[in-house]
């Protein structure tokens, strides 16, 4: 038996990176999944080998109507929704200090990382309530908890907002059987991260900060998400769970 047998999950940002691994892992653990992404080809590649246990849906989390379709697809295709996995997010490589980050980067980062997550909750939580309870999993970041001498201020602010919103939702909807938690990953070796760290010096500086001596893998985060999606976590609510190889504990 899988840990997610009988569960129906909506996973955003499922076309690549952690979202793709999450979709594949959730199906392996017994869930049925609606895999949502703005990239048509990528998300269809994610679900291609999953034998009907996952269905792809194309849309933009910053568009309210698109997100409504994500949720409608889950209910229409699988009959209900138990898990809302808000994974979609961006980091722009030109996102730096507040002194230099442009309006366009601020607007796009906040729209995807915060407003998009809020739209998913707006449409998804009522279906979780109808299903008799469920789990909302929000992907935040360790950078929301510590300062960085190499700033990425729009991303950092957006992920701080994710933690704050997570706690608000936990209090609002806990009485209705909805638990809402945030995962705060450290640096994860996704295609996005590999592109950003092609510079060996930048890569070495970051690795020196991680006591475990390596970047995280998508599986490190998804393993925690499986716990949060499963009935094992029915009293875990409002938490910001750090999975970072010890980076936030490292003074020097």
C-alpha positions in Angstrom: 0.0 0.0 0.0 1.1 3.5 -0.8 1.2 6.3 1.8 -1.2 8.4 -0.4 -3.7 5.7 -1.4 -7.0 7.3 -2.2 -5.7 10.9 -2.3 -6.2 13.3 -5.1 -3.6 16.1 -5.4 -3.2 19.2 -7.4 0.5 20.1 -7.9 1.5 23.4 -9.6 4.8 23.9 -11.4 4.7 20.2 -12.3 6.6 20.6 -15.6 10.1 20.4 -14.1 12.2 20.3 -11.0 10.6 19.6 -7.7 7.1 19.7 -9.3 7.9 16.9 -11.7 9.5 14.7 -9.0 6.5 15.4 -6.7 4.0 14.3 -9.3 5.9 11.1 -10.0 6.4 10.4 -6.3 2.8 11.1 -5.3 1.6 8.7 -8.0 4.1 6.0 -6.9 2.6 6.4 -3.4 -0.9 5.8 -4.6 -2.3 9.3 -5.3 -4.0 10.6 -8.4 -2.6 13.9 -9.5 -3.5 16.9 -11.6 -0.2 18.3 -12.8 -0.4 22.0 -13.6 2.1 24.1 -15.4 2.3 27.0 -17.8 4.6 25.0 -20.1 2.5 22.6 -22.2 5.3 20.4 -23.5 7.0 20.0 -20.1 3.9 19.1 -18.1 2.8 16.5 -20.7 6.3 15.0 -20.4 5.8 14.8 -16.7 2.6 12.7 -16.9 3.4 10.7 -20.0 4.7 7.6 -18.2 2.1 7.7 -15.3 -0.5 5.5 -16.9 -3.5 7.7 -16.4 -2.8 8.3 -12.7 -1.9 11.9 -13.5 -3.5 14.4 -15.9 -1.8 17.5 -17.3 -3.5 20.9 -17.3 -2.0 24.0 -18.8 -2.4 27.5 -17.3 -0.8 30.4 -15.5 -1.2 30.5 -11.7 -1.4 34.3 -11.9 -4.7 34.1 -13.8 -7.6 33.4 -11.5 -9.6 31.7 -14.3 -6.8 29.4 -15.1 -6.5 28.3 -11.5 -10.2 27.7 -11.3 -9.8 25.3 -14.2 -7.0 23.4 -12.4 -9.3 22.7 -9.5 -12.3 21.9 -11.7 -10.1 19.4 -13.6 -9.2 17.6 -10.4 -12.8 17.3 -9.3 -14.1 16.5 -12.7 -11.5 13.9 -13.5 -10.9 12.3 -10.1 -14.1 13.3 -8.1 -12.6 15.3 -5.3 -9.5 17.2 -4.1 -7.5 16.2 -0.9 -4.1 17.9 -1.4 -3.1 21.3 -2.7 0.6 21.4 -3.4 1.6 25.0 -4.2 5.0 24.4 -5.8 5.0 26.9 -8.7 7.5 29.7 -8.2 10.2 31.7 -9.8 13.5 33.4 -9.0 14.8 35.9 -11.5 18.6 36.0 -11.8 18.4 39.8 -12.0 16.6 39.8 -8.6 19.1 41.5 -6.3 19.0 44.3 -3.8 16.0 46.6 -3.3 18.3 49.3 -4.7 18.6 47.7 -8.1 15.7 45.3 -8.6 13.2 46.6 -11.2 9.5 47.1 -10.9 8.9 44.3 -13.5 10.9 41.7 -11.5 9.0 42.7 -8.3 5.6 42.5 -10.0 6.3 39.1 -11.7 7.9 37.5 -8.6 5.1 38.6 -6.3 2.4 37.6 -8.8 3.7 34.1 -9.2 5.0 33.3 -5.8 2.3 34.9 -3.7 -0.8 35.8 -5.7 -0.6 32.6 -7.7 -0.5 30.6 -4.4 -3.4 32.6 -3.1 -5.5 31.9 -6.2 -4.8 28.2 -5.8 -6.0 28.4 -2.1 -9.0 30.5 -3.1 -10.2 27.8 -5.5 -8.7 24.7 -3.9 -9.6 25.0 -0.2 -13.4 24.9 -0.7 -12.9 21.6 -2.4 -10.7 20.3 0.4 -13.5 21.2 2.8 -16.1 19.4 0.7 -13.8 16.3 0.8 -14.0 16.4 4.6 -10.5 17.9 5.2 -7.2 17.9 3.6 -3.7 19.3 3.3 -2.3 22.5 1.8 1.5 22.4 1.2 3.2 25.7 0.3 6.8 25.9 -0.9 8.5 28.8 0.8 12.3 29.0 1.2 15.1 29.2 3.8 15.9 32.7 2.6 12.7 33.9 4.3 14.3 33.0 7.6 17.8 34.4 7.3 19.5 37.4 5.7 21.9 37.0 2.8 24.9 39.1 1.8 24.1 38.3 -1.8 20.5 39.6 -1.8 17.6 38.5 -3.8 15.1 40.8 -2.2 11.9 40.2 -4.3 12.2 36.4 -4.0 13.0 36.7 -0.3 10.0 39.0 0.4 7.7 36.7 -1.6 8.8 33.6 0.4 8.3 35.5 3.7 4.8 36.3 2.5 4.2 32.6 1.8 5.1 31.7 5.4 2.8 34.4 6.8 0.0 33.4 4.5 0.5 29.7 5.5 0.0 30.6 9.2 -3.1 32.7 8.4 -4.6 29.8 6.5 -3.7 27.3 9.2 -5.7 29.3 11.7 -8.6 30.1 9.4 -9.2 26.6 8.1 -7.9 24.3 10.8 -11.3 24.1 12.4 -12.6 22.8 9.0 -10.1 20.0 9.0 -7.6 21.7 6.6 -4.0 21.8 7.7 -1.7 24.2 6.0 2.1 24.0 6.2 5.1 25.5 4.5 8.3 23.8 3.4 11.4 26.0 3.5 14.0 24.3 1.2 17.7 25.2 1.2 19.4 25.4 -2.2 18.1 22.6 -4.3 19.9 21.2 -7.4 17.2 21.9 -10.0 17.8 22.9 -13.6 17.2 26.5 -12.4 19.8 26.2 -9.7 22.3 24.6 -12.1 22.0 27.5 -14.5 22.5 30.0 -11.7 25.6 28.3 -10.4 27.5 27.7 -13.6 30.0 30.1 -12.0 32.2 27.7 -10.0 33.1 30.5 -7.5 29.4 31.2 -6.7 28.8 27.4 -6.4 31.8 26.9 -4.0 30.7 29.9 -1.8 27.3 28.4 -1.3 28.5 24.8 -0.7 30.8 26.1 2.0 27.8 27.3 3.9 26.0 23.9 3.9 27.2 21.6 6.7 26.0 18.5 4.8 28.4 19.4 2.0 25.9 19.2 -0.9 23.0 20.9 -2.4 19.6 19.5 -1.7 17.8 17.2 -4.2 14.2 17.5 -5.2 13.6 14.1 -3.5 14.7 15.7 -0.2 11.8 18.1 -0.3 9.2 15.8 -1.8 9.8 13.2 0.9 8.6 15.8 3.4 5.7 16.7 1.2 4.5 13.1 1.1 4.4 13.2 4.9 2.4 16.4 4.8 0.0 15.0 2.2 -0.6 11.8 4.1 -2.7 11.0 7.1 0.5 10.8 9.1 0.5 14.6 9.4 -3.1 15.2 10.6 -1.9 17.3 13.6 0.8 19.2 11.8 -0.6 22.6 11.0 0.9 26.1 10.6 4.5 24.9 10.5 7.3 26.3 8.5 9.5 23.1 8.1 13.1 23.8 7.2 14.9 21.2 4.9 18.3 22.8 4.2 21.2 20.5 5.1 21.8 22.8 8.2 22.5 26.0 6.3 20.3 28.1 8.6 22.1 26.8 11.6 25.6 27.7 10.3 27.0 30.8 12.0 30.3 30.8 10.0 
